[in-house]
């Protein structure tokens, strides 16, 4: 059967799907992005990225010009692609259990148009066993497409680079599906790693849980050092200097975002809530904003002071505020402070943000929530500065600054 498109990326206007679509199109594949967000589709159609992604926009303009990338909000067009890549994951619900509704709803919408010779790839994080369950569900409806799970393991903001440099995990519910997925991703990935579907599902969850636990480790160390009344970063320097076994310990700081916490909790749910290390990591990482708020309240009369929060994205030099712990800190301090002001040089979806100059002018206390590079050489004379990250090389809960804050 001849198809109009080589690939349809379902939900392809977001952080996972759009870079993947652009990279495949840049390798000569005819790619259809199907998405129900008209605003994002309009932005993409103008050759503009709707979010920050290094190196993506020039490629986007080129593949649009070459006619290799097509945008649509019509699900019927998905049937015109040889391979469908679904980038809708499984979020956790209010009980921290995975919710399968988004992906099953998407599958049911596509199901009437699927044919047995199409390749269906699940791309975003899924709960272990979902790939097999999807195959069983589709088969119960009398359809037998090739079904694969090929997890995305990209650092947000560096997808164009990492899609072309990192190994790609590939799995399939049949050998034919696995081979087809391997051939497809072999067009962009330097190495293909073949696993069974549940092995591939666990790779993604374990990768993210491990990273989340790494952040929890350094955050717990930071809290211990604070309790001892010493500068954690002097201790950390001593731990790491010319000592390779601890060279990968990250700095302390807010560990959040749309993946690490969620995937750790999915793993916990899969392991029948016996993943004690994951739950401990959640408690440590989620407690850091509360620690900062409590420390400020114990040292200063917050009810008479304005607190300015710098950085509301979930990580540095990024524009995505999803699951950012900066907002948790904002809520905690709002109960205690006279006023809370927030700013971010990249986030464009929060109408409550203020310009940086206004926040600096009116705030008595400045909390560095996210170490954006734009903040590296700020002047903060007379301000009380909180820098958990040691971004400026100052004590983490400092006294008023006398002049320019620079790196140590």
C-alpha positions in Angstrom: 0.0 0.0 0.0 1.2 3.5 -0.9 1.0 6.1 1.8 1.0 9.9 1.5 3.3 10.3 4.5 6.1 8.3 5.8 5.4 9.2 9.4 2.5 10.8 11.4 3.4 12.2 14.8 0.3 12.2 16.9 0.3 15.0 19.4 3.3 16.3 17.5 3.2 20.0 18.3 4.6 19.5 21.8 8.0 19.2 23.4 8.4 15.5 22.5 6.8 15.3 19.1 7.8 18.5 17.3 11.6 18.0 17.6 11.2 14.4 16.5 9.1 15.5 13.5 11.6 18.1 12.5 14.6 15.7 12.7 12.8 13.0 10.7 11.8 15.6 8.1 15.4 16.9 7.9 16.4 13.3 7.0 14.1 13.3 4.0 11.0 11.7 5.5 7.5 13.1 4.7 6.1 13.9 8.1 2.6 14.8 9.2 2.1 16.4 12.5 -1.4 15.7 13.9 -2.3 17.9 16.9 -5.5 19.4 18.3 -3.8 22.7 19.5 -4.6 25.2 16.7 -2.4 27.9 18.3 0.7 25.7 18.3 0.0 24.5 14.8 -0.3 28.1 13.5 2.9 29.1 15.2 4.7 26.1 13.7 3.3 26.8 10.3 4.9 30.3 10.4 8.3 28.6 10.9 8.5 29.5 14.6 9.1 27.2 17.5 6.3 27.5 20.2 8.9 26.7 22.9 12.7 26.9 23.4 14.6 24.1 21.5 18.2 24.7 20.6 18.9 24.5 16.8 15.3 23.6 15.9 13.9 26.7 14.3 16.3 26.9 11.3 15.5 23.2 10.6 11.8 23.8 11.0 11.9 26.6 8.4 13.8 24.5 6.0 11.6 21.4 6.2 8.5 23.5 5.8 10.0 25.2 2.7 10.9 21.7 1.3 7.4 20.5 1.8 8.5 17.6 4.1 6.5 18.7 7.1 2.7 19.1 7.0 0.4 20.2 9.8 -3.1 19.0 10.5 -5.8 18.9 13.2 -7.8 16.3 11.2 -7.3 12.8 12.7 -8.4 11.2 9.4 -5.1 12.1 7.8 -3.2 9.9 10.3 -4.5 6.9 8.2 -2.4 8.3 5.3 1.0 7.6 7.1 2.9 4.3 7.0 4.1 4.8 10.6 2.2 6.6 13.4 4.3 7.8 16.4 2.1 8.6 19.5 3.7 11.0 21.9 0.9 11.0 24.4 2.1 9.6 27.8 0.5 8.4 31.0 0.3 11.1 33.6 -0.2 10.4 37.3 -3.6 11.2 38.9 -4.3 12.9 42.2 -3.4 9.6 44.0 0.0 9.4 42.2 -1.2 6.4 40.2 -0.8 6.4 36.4 -3.8 7.5 34.3 -4.1 5.5 31.1 -7.1 7.5 29.8 -5.2 10.0 27.6 -3.5 7.2 25.6 -6.5 4.9 25.4 -8.6 7.8 24.2 -6.1 8.6 21.5 -5.9 4.9 20.4 -9.7 4.6 20.3 -9.9 7.7 18.1 -7.3 6.3 15.6 -8.5 2.7 15.7 -11.2 2.8 13.0 -8.6 4.1 10.5 -5.7 1.8 11.4 -4.6 -0.9 8.9 -2.6 -4.1 9.6 0.4 -3.0 7.6 0.9 0.3 9.5 3.5 0.7 12.2 2.2 2.1 15.5 4.9 3.4 17.9 4.3 4.5 21.4 7.0 7.2 22.2 6.3 8.9 25.5 6.6 7.3 28.9 4.1 4.6 29.6 3.4 2.4 32.6 5.0 -1.0 32.4 2.8 -3.4 30.5 0.9 -0.6 28.6 2.5 -1.6 25.2 1.2 -5.2 25.6 -2.2 -3.9 26.8 -2.5 -1.6 23.8 -1.7 -4.5 21.4 -4.3 -6.7 23.1 -6.9 -3.9 23.0 -6.4 -3.2 19.4 -6.5 -7.0 18.6 -9.8 -7.3 20.4 -11.2 -4.8 17.8 -10.0 -7.0 14.9 -7.0 -4.8 14.0 -3.4 -6.0 13.9 -1.0 -3.2 13.1 2.7 -3.6 14.0 3.0 -2.2 17.6 6.2 -0.9 19.1 7.5 1.1 22.1 10.5 3.3 21.4 11.0 5.6 24.5 12.1 9.2 24.2 15.1 9.9 26.6 16.0 13.4 25.5 17.0 16.4 27.7 14.3 19.0 27.0 15.8 21.8 25.0 18.5 19.7 23.4 16.3 17.3 21.4 17.7 18.1 18.0 21.2 17.3 19.1 20.4 14.3 21.2 18.1 12.6 18.7 21.0 12.4 16.4 23.6 11.4 19.0 22.0 9.1 21.6 21.2 5.4 21.2 17.5 4.6 20.6 15.8 1.9 22.5 13.5 -0.1 20.3 11.0 -2.8 21.1 8.0 -4.5 19.4 5.1 -6.8 20.3 6.3 -8.9 17.3 9.6 -9.3 15.5 8.1 -7.6 12.5 7.2 -4.6 14.6 10.6 -4.4 16.2 12.4 -4.6 12.9 10.2 -1.9 11.3 10.8 0.4 14.3 14.5 -0.3 14.2 14.6 0.6 10.5 12.7 3.8 11.0 14.8 5.1 14.0 17.9 3.9 12.2 17.4 6.9 9.9 18.3 9.3 12.7 19.9 7.4 15.7 23.5 6.4 15.6 22.8 3.1 17.5 19.7 0.9 18.0 19.3 -1.0 21.2 16.7 -3.8 21.0 14.7 -4.8 24.0 11.4 -6.4 24.8 8.5 -4.0 25.4 8.5 -4.2 29.2 12.3 -3.9 29.3 12.1 -0.8 27.2 9.3 0.6 29.4 11.4 0.0 32.5 14.5 1.6 30.9 12.7 4.9 30.5 11.2 4.9 34.0 14.4 3.7 35.7 16.5 6.3 33.8 14.3 9.1 35.1 13.9 7.7 38.6 17.7 7.4 38.9 18.1 11.0 37.9 15.4 12.1 40.4 17.1 10.1 43.2 20.5 11.8 42.3 18.9 15.2 42.9 17.3 14.0 46.1 20.7 12.8 47.3 22.4 16.1 46.8 19.3 18.0 48.3 19.4 15.8 51.4 23.1 16.4 51.7 22.4 20.1 51.4 19.8 20.0 54.2 22.2 18.0 56.4 24.9 20.6 55.9 22.5 23.4 56.7 21.6 21.7 59.9 25.3 21.5 60.8 25.7 25.2 60.1 28.2 24.8 57.3 28.4 25.8 53.6 27.3 22.7 51.7 29.3 23.8 48.6 32.6 23.8 50.4 31.8 20.3 51.5 30.7 19.3 48.0 34.0 20.8 46.6 35.9 18.6 49.0 33.9 15.5 48.1 34.4 16.0 44.3 37.9 17.5 43.9 40.0 15.0 42.0 37.8 12.2 43.3 36.1 10.5 40.4 33.7 8.4 42.4 31.7 11.5 43.4 32.3 13.6 40.2 28.7 13.3 39.0 27.0 14.6 42.2 24.8 17.6 41.0 24.3 20.9 42.8 21.4 21.2 45.2 18.3 22.9 43.8 14.6 22.5 42.8 14.2 19.2 41.0 10.9 19.0 39.2 9.5 19.2 35.6 7.0 17.1 33.7 8.9 13.8 33.8 11.2 13.0 36.8 8.6 13.1 39.6 5.9 11.6 37.5 8.0 8.7 36.2 9.3 8.0 39.7 5.7 7.7 40.9 4.7 5.5 38.0 7.5 3.2 38.9 6.3 3.2 42.6 2.8 2.4 41.5 4.1 -0.5 39.3 6.1 -1.8 42.2 2.9 -1.8 44.4 4.2 1.2 46.4 7.2 -0.6 47.7 9.6 1.7 45.9 10.7 3.2 49.2 13.8 4.9 47.6 11.6 6.7 45.1 9.1 7.8 47.7 12.0 9.1 49.9 13.4 11.0 46.9 9.9 12.6 46.4 9.8 13.7 50.0 13.2 15.2 49.9 12.9 17.1 46.6 9.4 18.3 47.3 10.4 19.5 50.8 13.1 21.9 49.6 10.7 24.8 48.8 9.2 24.4 52.3 12.7 24.5 53.8 13.5 27.7 52.1 10.2 29.3 53.1 10.5 28.1 56.7 14.1 29.4 57.0 13.2 32.8 55.7 10.2 33.0 58.1 12.5 32.1 61.0 15.1 34.7 60.1 13.1 37.7 58.8 9.7 39.5 59.5 8.2 38.3 56.2 4.9 39.9 56.9 6.6 43.3 56.4 8.7 42.3 53.4 8.4 41.7 49.7 10.0 38.5 48.3 11.1 38.3 44.7 11.4 34.9 43.0 13.8 34.7 40.0 13.0 31.9 37.6 9.6 30.1 37.2 10.5 27.5 34.6 11.2 24.0 35.8 14.9 24.2 34.9 17.6 26.7 33.8 17.5 28.3 30.4 14.1 26.8 29.6 10.7 28.3 29.1 8.5 25.4 30.4 6.9 26.0 33.8 5.1 22.7 34.1 5.5 21.2 37.5 8.0 23.8 38.5 8.7 24.0 42.2 9.0 27.7 41.9 5.2 27.8 42.0 5.2 25.7 45.1 7.5 28.1 46.8 5.4 31.0 45.7 2.3 29.5 47.4 4.2 28.8 50.6 5.7 32.3 50.8 2.4 34.0 49.9 1.0 32.8 53.3 3.9 34.5 55.2 5.1 37.5 53.2 3.7 40.9 52.7 4.0 40.4 48.9 5.5 37.9 46.4 6.8 39.0 43.0 7.8 36.6 40.3 9.8 36.9 37.0 11.4 34.8 34.3 13.2 35.8 31.1 11.8 32.8 29.2 8.4 31.8 30.4 5.7 33.5 28.3 2.6 31.6 29.6 2.2 33.2 33.0 0.4 36.6 33.0 1.3 37.2 36.6 5.1 37.6 35.9 6.7 41.0 36.4 9.7 42.5 34.6 13.0 41.7 36.3 13.8 45.4 37.0 10.5 45.8 38.9 11.1 42.6 41.0 14.6 43.7 41.9 13.5 47.2 42.8 10.6 46.3 45.0 11.8 43.1 46.7 13.6 43.0 50.1 14.5 39.3 49.6 15.6 37.7 46.3 15.2 34.0 46.0 17.0 32.4 43.0 14.6 29.6 42.1 16.1 28.8 38.7 19.7 29.6 37.7 19.1 31.0 34.3 22.3 32.3 32.7 20.6 35.7 32.2 20.9 36.1 36.0 24.6 35.4 36.3 25.9 39.0 36.7 22.9 40.7 38.5 23.6 43.5 40.8 21.7 43.1 44.1 23.0 45.7 46.5 21.2 45.7 49.9 19.1 42.6 49.1 18.9 39.5 51.1 19.8 36.7 48.7 18.8 33.1 48.8 20.8 30.9 46.4 20.4 27.2 47.1 22.2 26.5 43.8 25.4 28.3 44.8 25.0 29.9 41.3 26.5 33.2 42.6 29.0 31.6 44.9 27.4 33.1 48.0 26.0 31.5 51.2 22.7 29.8 50.5 20.7 31.9 52.9 22.8 35.0 52.9 22.8 38.4 54.6 22.2 41.6 52.5 24.6 41.9 49.6 27.0 44.9 49.3 27.4 45.0 45.5 27.6 42.9 42.4 26.9 39.2 42.7 29.2 37.2 40.6 30.2 33.6 40.3 32.8 32.3 42.8 
